[in-house]
């Protein structure tokens, strides 16, 4: 079954509504909750989300700037891992070169041996992720990530790697059931195992009632 990840807003005005949205998405069965790293401190926000959810993985982004000093990253990951009861999903931002990216992945695994995905879109980073990570997050929607996924699968086949491997693509905010179903079908057609969608007022209704045609506009996110 295709995993659904939800990209939550980087900024919010009312903490209660924001956390209520996270709790509702968790209850609706999403695989993971993701944050942009361009506004409020994502570590603090994810700590709050961890306290009100119990199922969804919490995707935390790790880059080269987080690795120094290493002890600070270790404390953050250990704290979030404990608060979330083991639901941390690390997503690594590639460094400038494959060697630096390999080192960053290795360091992240030493600190917190949970699932680790690499952000990549072709090239050497895809090869590194296919060998060392537990999955890839493509930078584009299904129609544009076919080559990246094929490259990762080919590399893993050459290296005879048979462990589970996640392939994540993205989609635009849903506009309705037809577009939602089309996006899920397109992701499945390229072999994606997960799809990352921005939080949207219609999303909760689509997640809960994806096969129903009735208007359920009452089931919306508070942030909408």
C-alpha positions as CSV (number, residue, x, y, z in Angstrom):
1,X,0.0,0.0,0.0
2,X,1.3,3.5,-0.9
3,X,2.5,5.4,2.1
4,X,1.1,8.9,2.6
5,X,3.4,11.6,4.1
6,X,2.0,15.1,4.9
7,X,4.2,18.2,4.7
8,X,3.0,20.5,7.5
9,X,3.3,24.3,7.3
10,X,6.6,25.7,8.6
11,X,4.8,28.4,10.5
12,X,1.6,28.6,12.5
13,X,-0.2,31.2,14.5
14,X,-2.3,29.0,16.9
15,X,-0.4,26.1,18.4
16,X,-3.6,24.4,19.5
17,X,-5.1,24.2,16.0
18,X,-1.7,23.2,14.5
19,X,-1.3,20.3,16.9
20,X,-4.9,19.3,16.5
21,X,-4.3,19.0,12.8
22,X,-1.2,16.8,13.4
23,X,-3.3,14.6,15.7
24,X,-6.1,14.3,13.2
25,X,-3.8,13.3,10.4
26,X,-2.1,10.8,12.7
27,X,-5.6,9.3,13.5
28,X,-6.5,9.2,9.8
29,X,-3.6,6.8,9.2
30,X,-0.9,8.8,7.5
31,X,2.5,7.2,7.5
32,X,4.5,10.2,8.4
33,X,4.5,13.9,9.2
34,X,7.2,16.2,7.6
35,X,8.2,19.8,8.2
36,X,10.0,22.3,6.2
37,X,13.3,23.6,7.7
38,X,12.8,27.2,6.8
39,X,10.9,28.9,9.7
40,X,10.2,27.8,13.3
41,X,12.7,25.4,14.8
42,X,11.6,22.0,13.4
43,X,13.1,20.0,16.3
44,X,10.9,21.9,18.8
45,X,7.8,21.7,16.6
46,X,8.3,17.9,16.1
47,X,8.7,17.5,19.9
48,X,5.3,19.1,20.3
49,X,3.8,16.9,17.6
50,X,5.4,13.8,19.2
51,X,3.4,14.5,22.4
52,X,0.0,14.5,20.7
53,X,0.5,11.7,18.1
54,X,1.2,8.0,18.5
55,X,1.4,6.3,15.1
56,X,2.9,8.4,12.3
57,X,6.6,8.6,11.8
58,X,8.1,12.0,12.4
59,X,10.4,13.1,9.5
60,X,13.4,15.2,10.7
61,X,15.8,16.7,8.2
62,X,19.5,16.3,8.9
63,X,22.2,18.2,6.9
64,X,25.9,19.0,7.1
65,X,25.2,22.0,9.3
66,X,23.5,19.7,11.9
67,X,26.4,17.4,12.1
68,X,28.6,19.9,13.8
69,X,28.8,19.8,16.7
70,X,28.0,16.1,16.6
71,X,27.0,15.8,20.2
72,X,24.3,18.4,19.8
73,X,22.7,16.4,16.9
74,X,23.0,13.3,19.0
75,X,21.1,14.9,21.9
76,X,18.4,16.2,19.6
77,X,17.8,12.9,17.9
78,X,17.9,10.9,21.1
79,X,15.4,13.3,22.7
80,X,13.0,13.2,19.8
81,X,13.3,9.5,19.5
82,X,12.4,9.1,23.2
83,X,9.5,11.6,23.0
84,X,8.1,9.9,19.9
85,X,8.6,6.4,21.2
86,X,10.9,5.4,18.3
87,X,9.0,7.1,15.5
88,X,11.9,9.2,14.1
89,X,12.3,9.1,10.3
90,X,15.6,10.8,9.3
91,X,15.7,12.5,6.0
92,X,19.3,13.4,5.0
93,X,20.0,16.4,2.8
94,X,23.0,15.5,0.5
95,X,26.3,17.3,1.0
96,X,28.2,18.8,-1.9
97,X,30.0,15.6,-2.9
98,X,29.2,11.9,-2.6
99,X,32.0,11.3,-0.1
100,X,30.6,13.9,2.3
101,X,27.1,12.5,1.8
102,X,28.3,9.0,2.7
103,X,30.0,10.4,5.8
104,X,26.9,12.2,6.8
105,X,24.7,9.1,6.4
106,X,27.2,7.1,8.4
107,X,27.2,9.6,11.2
108,X,23.4,9.8,11.3
109,X,23.2,6.0,11.6
110,X,25.6,5.9,14.4
111,X,23.6,8.5,16.4
112,X,20.1,7.1,15.7
113,X,19.7,3.8,13.9
114,X,16.2,4.4,12.6
115,X,14.9,4.5,9.1
116,X,16.9,7.0,6.9
117,X,15.9,8.5,3.6
118,X,18.1,10.6,1.3
119,X,16.8,13.5,-0.6
120,X,18.0,13.0,-4.2
121,X,17.1,13.5,-7.8
122,X,19.4,11.5,-10.0
123,X,23.2,11.6,-10.2
124,X,25.8,10.4,-7.7
125,X,23.5,11.1,-4.7
126,X,21.0,8.6,-6.0
127,X,23.7,6.0,-6.2
128,X,24.9,6.7,-2.7
129,X,21.3,6.6,-1.3
130,X,20.6,3.3,-3.1
131,X,23.7,1.7,-1.4
132,X,23.6,3.3,2.1
133,X,20.1,4.6,2.9
134,X,16.7,3.0,3.4
135,X,15.1,5.0,0.7
136,X,15.1,8.1,-1.5
137,X,12.9,11.2,-1.6
138,X,12.7,12.6,-5.2
139,X,12.5,16.4,-5.6
140,X,9.7,16.2,-8.2
141,X,6.3,14.7,-8.9
142,X,5.9,11.2,-10.4
143,X,6.1,12.1,-14.0
144,X,9.6,13.6,-13.5
145,X,11.1,11.1,-11.1
146,X,11.0,7.9,-13.2
147,X,14.7,8.0,-14.1
148,X,15.7,8.6,-10.4
149,X,13.8,5.6,-9.2
150,X,15.1,3.4,-12.1
151,X,18.7,4.3,-11.3
152,X,18.2,3.5,-7.6
153,X,16.6,0.1,-8.4
154,X,19.3,-0.8,-10.9
155,X,22.1,0.1,-8.4
156,X,20.5,-2.0,-5.7
157,X,20.1,-4.9,-8.1
158,X,23.8,-4.7,-9.1
159,X,24.8,-4.7,-5.4
160,X,22.3,-7.5,-4.7
161,X,20.6,-5.5,-2.0
162,X,17.3,-7.0,-1.0
163,X,16.4,-5.1,2.2
164,X,13.2,-3.0,2.0
165,X,13.7,0.3,0.2
166,X,11.4,3.3,0.1
167,X,10.9,5.5,-3.0
168,X,9.1,8.8,-2.2
169,X,7.7,11.2,-4.8
170,X,5.7,14.4,-4.3
171,X,2.4,15.9,-5.4
172,X,0.7,19.2,-5.4
173,X,-2.1,20.0,-2.9
174,X,-5.2,18.0,-3.7
175,X,-8.0,19.8,-5.5
176,X,-10.5,17.0,-5.4
177,X,-11.0,13.2,-5.4
178,X,-10.3,12.8,-9.1
179,X,-7.0,14.6,-8.9
180,X,-6.1,12.7,-5.7
181,X,-6.8,9.3,-7.2
182,X,-4.8,10.3,-10.3
183,X,-1.8,11.4,-8.3
184,X,-1.9,8.1,-6.3
185,X,-2.2,6.1,-9.5
186,X,0.7,8.1,-11.1
187,X,2.9,7.4,-8.1
188,X,2.1,3.7,-8.2
189,X,2.9,3.6,-11.9
190,X,6.5,4.7,-11.4
191,X,7.0,2.3,-8.5
192,X,6.8,4.8,-5.7
193,X,6.2,3.4,-2.2
194,X,5.3,6.8,-0.7
195,X,3.9,10.1,-1.8
196,X,4.5,13.4,0.0
197,X,1.6,15.9,-0.1
198,X,1.4,19.4,1.4
199,X,-1.2,19.8,4.2
200,X,-4.4,21.2,2.7
201,X,-8.0,21.9,4.0
202,X,-9.4,19.0,1.9
203,X,-6.8,16.5,2.8
204,X,-8.3,15.1,5.9
205,X,-11.6,14.4,4.1
206,X,-9.7,12.7,1.2
207,X,-7.8,10.5,3.6
208,X,-10.8,9.5,5.6
209,X,-13.3,9.2,2.7
210,X,-11.2,8.8,-0.4
211,X,-13.8,6.5,-2.1
212,X,-16.9,8.6,-1.3
213,X,-18.3,11.3,-3.5
214,X,-20.3,13.2,-0.9
215,X,-19.1,16.6,0.1
216,X,-17.5,16.3,3.5
217,X,-16.2,19.9,3.8
218,X,-16.8,19.6,7.6
219,X,-13.8,17.3,7.9
220,X,-11.1,19.8,7.2
221,X,-7.8,20.8,8.8
222,X,-8.0,23.6,11.4
223,X,-5.2,25.5,9.7
224,X,-7.3,25.7,6.5
